[in-house]
Amino acid sequence: MSGVPGHDILGLGRPRPDGSAARVKGLVRARLGLGDDATLMVTELHCHEDGCPDVETVIALMRAGKDRVSWKIAKPMAEITDQDLAVIG
């Protein structure tokens, strides 16, 4: 069904897991010293509008009793390095 035009208009297609999300979560946890009580979500989004990157990775941090925080990195999650995460602290 992924070949149907307009089927994945939001760019939320589910690629085969390659471990990138878990790797990025591990890097974020280490950089911020997060424990298991923090929830991290790592999502890769595709943009089809002018002026935005073709692919960006969104990292969201959720902790009980604290505001949700999120960061965007203008590259696919498979390419993110610890140096790219300097934007989060």
Backbone as a ProteinNet text record, in pm:
[ID]
protein_1_A
[PRIMARY]
MSGVPGHDILGLGRPRPDGSAARVKGLVRARLGLGDDATLMVTELHCHEDGCPDVETVIALMRAGKDRVSWKIAKPMAEITDQDLAVIG
[TERTIARY]
81.4	0	86.1	214.6	299.9	322.5	294.3	310.5	192.3	87.9	-31.2	-3.6	-18.5	6.2	-78.4	-14.7	-85.7	-103.5	-64.1	-83.5	-4.5	116.2	200.9	227.2	122.8	135.1	203.6	191.8	255.7	399.9	444.9	581.3	601.7	497.6	505.1	521.5	569.1	589.6	678.4	658.3	732.6	843.9	966.4	1075.2	1109.9	1182.7	1224.1	1314	1295	1377.1	1525.1	1609.1	1753	1828	1754.8	1817.7	1852.1	1824.2	1860.2	1789.2	1660.9	1585.7	1642.4	1669.6	1726.9	1865.2	1943.8	2078.1	2070.1	1980.8	1965	1913.7	1817.3	1767	1879.9	1965.8	2079.2	2174	2200.4	2286.8	2225.9	2094.7	2026	2027.9	1996.9	1997.7	2134.9	2240.4	2376.3	2410.7	2376.1	2409.5	2339.7	2213.4	2135.4	2133.3	2194.8	2194.9	2056.3	1975.1	1835.7	1825.5	1733.8	1704.2	1587.5	1544.4	1434.2	1298.9	1292	1165.6	1135.9	1233.2	1213.4	1172.7	1075.4	1030.7	1083.1	1146.5	1197.3	1123.6	1092.6	1032.7	1119.3	1159.1	1239.9	1162.7	1135.4	1055	1123.7	1115.9	1169.9	1053.4	1057.2	949.8	1003	919.9	954.4	869.6	934.2	862.5	864.2	752.2	739.5	711.6	734.5	708.5	839.6	832.5	949.2	1001	1133.2	1193.5	1215.5	1171.9	1197.6	1286.6	1362.7	1450.1	1367.8	1424.7	1353.7	1320.6	1415	1396.7	1448.2	1373.5	1421.4	1384.6	1466	1441.4	1392.3	1283.4	1226.7	1247.6	1306.5	1331.6	1246.3	1162.3	1075.3	1109.8	1118.5	1146.8	1026.7	976	861.9	898	872.9	898	780.2	745.7	633.3	655.8	553.8	558.6	638.3	685.2	762	703.3	727.6	679.9	753.4	682.9	742.7	839.4	953.8	1054.9	1083.1	1102.2	1136.1	1240.3	1315.4	1419.7	1405.7	1446.8	1446.6	1588.9	1628.2	1758.7	1734.5	1789	1760	1843.3	1822.6	1885.8	1816.1	1830.5	1769.8	1830.8	1751.3	1801.2	1919.1	1928.1	2040	2173	2168.9	2290.3	2325.6	2242.4	2265.6	2381.9	2469.2	2582.9	2567.9	2653.6	2652	2676.5	2758.7	2785.8	2661	2572.9	2447.7	2358.7	2375.7	2290.6	2336.6	2438.8	2485.1	2372.1	2274.1	2161.7	2073.8	2084.4	1998.3	2069.6	2193.6	2263.7	2395.7
-119.1	0	125.9	114.4	232	292.2	218.6	272.5	355.2	363.2	439.4	587.4	671.1	813.6	872.8	954.2	1018.6	931.6	804	713.6	758.1	808.1	847.8	998	1075	1218.8	1288.8	1235.9	1297.8	1252.4	1157.1	1108.8	1023.8	958.2	876.9	728.4	695.9	557	485.6	360.6	282.1	203	257.9	181	61.6	-32.6	-148.1	-101	-154.3	-111.5	-141.4	-41.3	-61.1	-29.3	-2.2	27	172.9	257.9	399.6	469.6	443.8	510.7	473.5	346.4	302	362.7	372.2	429.4	577.2	652.2	794.6	812.8	731	739.2	716.3	620	593	711.6	774.5	893	1007.3	1027.6	1134.5	1105.4	981.2	943.6	968.4	929	948.1	1096.6	1173.4	1316.7	1391.5	1356.3	1428.1	1358.4	1241.8	1167.8	1124.4	1079.9	1042	900	880.9	747.9	686.3	570.9	499.2	568	665.9	735.1	839.2	867.5	962.1	884.8	936.9	875.3	957	888	952.8	897.7	986.1	946	1004.7	921.2	966	933.2	1035.3	1019.4	1087.4	1023.7	1082	1128.2	1254.9	1311.4	1357.2	1346.1	1389.9	1511.8	1616.4	1739.3	1758.9	1800.2	1822	1968.2	2056.8	2198.8	2273.7	2384.6	2468.2	2522.7	2526.9	2588.1	2496.5	2374.2	2281.9	2169	2106.1	1997.7	1879.2	1804.5	1687.9	1587.7	1568.5	1474.7	1540.8	1526.9	1574.5	1473	1471.3	1383.3	1468.7	1427.7	1497.6	1410.2	1470	1399.7	1467.6	1390.7	1445	1379	1460	1413.4	1443.2	1339.5	1352.4	1296.4	1376.8	1334.6	1376.3	1292.6	1321.1	1453	1536.8	1662.8	1772.8	1748	1849.1	1868.6	1984.9	2012.3	1924.7	1888.9	1813.1	1904.3	1849	1924.5	1849.2	1922.9	1855	1934.7	1861.6	1919.2	1862.1	1940.4	1894.3	1900.3	1795.4	1789.7	1760.3	1842.9	1836.1	1730.2	1605.7	1492.5	1364	1257.8	1129.4	1076.2	1003.9	954.4	858.7	788	695.9	769.9	899.5	978.5	1063.8	1063	1147.7	1093.9	1187.4	1154.6	1227.1	1194	1262.4	1412.3	1448.8	1590.9	1664.7	1597.8	1660.3	1691.7	1616.3	1632.4	1745.5	1818.8	1933.8	2035.3	2036.4	2130.1	2101.9	1982.5	1949.6	1965	1998.5	2020.9	1952.7
0	0	0	33.8	38.3	-99.4	-207.5	-340.6	-387.1	-307	-343	-322.9	-428.8	-413.4	-301.5	-216.1	-106.7	16.1	6.8	120.5	243	222	334.4	329.8	314.1	294	411.2	531.2	646.8	665.1	585.3	598.9	721.9	765.7	886.7	856.6	735.6	698.3	798.9	813.6	911.5	843	841	782	870.4	815.8	894.8	1007.9	1126.5	1240.6	1215.4	1237.4	1222.2	1350.4	1457.8	1585.9	1605.6	1506.4	1516.7	1632.2	1649.8	1756.4	1893.2	1914.6	2042.7	2063.7	1957.4	1967.9	2005.6	1939.4	1969.6	2112.4	2154	2292.1	2391.3	2364	2452.5	2460.3	2347.3	2345.5	2426.8	2411.2	2484.5	2633.9	2671.6	2814.1	2875.6	2804.8	2856.1	2866	2763.6	2761	2873.7	2901.8	3002.7	3138.1	3148.1	3274.7	3317.3	3221.3	3249.1	3301.3	3394.4	3445.1	3370.3	3417.9	3353.4	3372.9	3463.4	3486.9	3378.9	3293.7	3183.7	3059	2987	2863.1	2746.2	2653.1	2532.3	2411.4	2319	2192.9	2082.4	1988.2	1875.1	1748.4	1668.3	1548.1	1430.9	1316.2	1194.4	1108.3	1068.5	987.9	853.3	752.3	617.1	584.9	534.4	500.7	349.8	296.1	152.3	120.8	217.8	198.1	175.6	106.6	84.3	217.5	229.9	347.4	465.5	457.5	568.9	517.1	608.4	563.9	511.7	418.4	365	475	566.7	677.9	804.7	912.4	1042	1148.6	1251.5	1365.1	1480.4	1540.4	1655	1777.7	1880.5	2006.7	2112.4	2180.4	2284.9	2417.4	2521.5	2657	2744.2	2811	2899.8	3036.4	3140.8	3278.6	3365.1	3460	3548.6	3621.3	3620.4	3692.4	3623.5	3501	3428.4	3290.2	3233.3	3098.2	2997.1	2892.6	2782.4	2708.6	2669.1	2595.8	2467.2	2357.5	2232.3	2155.4	2074.3	1990.3	1851	1751.2	1611.8	1558.2	1488.7	1424.6	1277.4	1190.7	1047.3	976.1	1017	949.6	992.2	915.3	952.5	1082.2	1159.8	1287.6	1271.9	1161	1138.9	1128.4	1096.9	1079.2	1200.7	1303.6	1420.3	1503	1542	1626.9	1760.2	1854.1	1982.9	1964.8	1868.3	1842.5	1797.4	1721.9	1679.9	1799.8	1907.6	2024.8	2116.3	2075.5	2154.6	2173.1	2083.6	2093.2	2214.3	2271.7	2386.5	2519.4	2518.7	2645.8	2655.5
[MASK]
+++++++++++++++++++++++++++++++++++++++++++++++++++++++++++++++++++++++++++++++++++++++++

